[in-house]
């Protein structure tokens, strides 16, 4: 199985459970690792034979902006669903990180793999 990694996708969205987090967007960082067969794309050198990651990044941003999640766990699952919408993707690992959530804590991150 081959992998396509997209690292450091920056998204401004509502994410959090505190009252101030429900009204003010904050910046989160998303990493995705897609497991799929990339042999056709390698042979054809054609974008149609692989995941268009510019389109995927846009879809991830839109989904997180619309979802207004309370938990990082839910946000990661939303991203996984977007990635798995492409039938070529067999599984995906998603990491999502937010910053400044707790005094003295640099960031909080969740990492999931779907499907297992």
N, C-alpha and C positions, 0 to 999 in steps of 0.2 A: 504494500500500500504506500502511496506517495502522500506528501504533505504540502499544503500551501499555507503559509503563515502570514498573517496580517497583524503587525504590531503597532501599538500606540495610536489606535483610532481615538481621536478626541471628540467627545460629545458633551454638549451643554444640555442638561435636562433636569427635570424634577426627580430627585432620588433621595429618599429618606423618610423617616417617621416623625421627626420633630416638627412642630408647627412652622418654624421658619424654613425648614427644608421643603415644605409643601407649597410654598409660594415663591421661592427664589431658586432659579436654576443654578446648578453647580456643575463644574467640569469633572467628568469622569474619563478614565482611560480604559480602552477595551483592547484585548489581544484575542485573536482567534487562530486556531490551527485546524484546518480542514483536512480530513483524510479522504482521499479519492484517487482514482487512477488517472494519472496525467500523461500516460503514454500517447494517446491520440493527439493531444495538444503538442507534445514534443515532436511527433512525426509530421504533423500538418503545419505547425507554426501559425495556427489560426485561432483567434480569440474565441470563436464559436465552439471550440473543442475543450474549453476550460471554463472556470468560473471567472466572470468579469468582475474583478475585485473593486474597480471603481464603482460599479453599480451596487455591489454587495455592501460596500462601506456606506453609501448613501441610504440603502435600505436599513442597515443597522442603526444609523443615526435617526432616521425617521421613526423606526419602531420604538427606540428608547425615548425619544421626545414625546411620542403619543402615549406611551405606557404609564408614565408618571408613577413608577414603582416606589414602594416603601422600603423594600429590602434589596440588597445586592444580589441575594440568591434569586429573587424573581427577575431582576434585570438581566442576570446571566442567562436565565432560562429563555427570556424573550429573544436575546441575541442568538442563542442556540437554535430556536425555532426558525429564525430568519435564515440562518445558514443551511439548515436541513431542508428548507423549501426547495433547494436545488437537488433533484434526484441523484445526481452524480456524487453527492457528498454522503459518505457512509457513516462517518461520525465526526463530531466537532468537539474541540476543547475550547472553552471560553474562560478568559480571565477578565474580571472587571474590578477596577480600583477607584476608590474615591479618597479625597485628601481632606485633611483638616476636620475630621468628624469628631474627634475627641482631643481635648487639650493634651499635648505631649505625645500624640500619636501621629506619625508621619502620614500613614495611609491605612486603609482597610481594603482587603481584597478577597474576592471569592473566585474559585476556579472549579469549573464543572466539566464533565464530559458527557455528551449525549449522542446517540443512545449508548448505553453501556454494553 
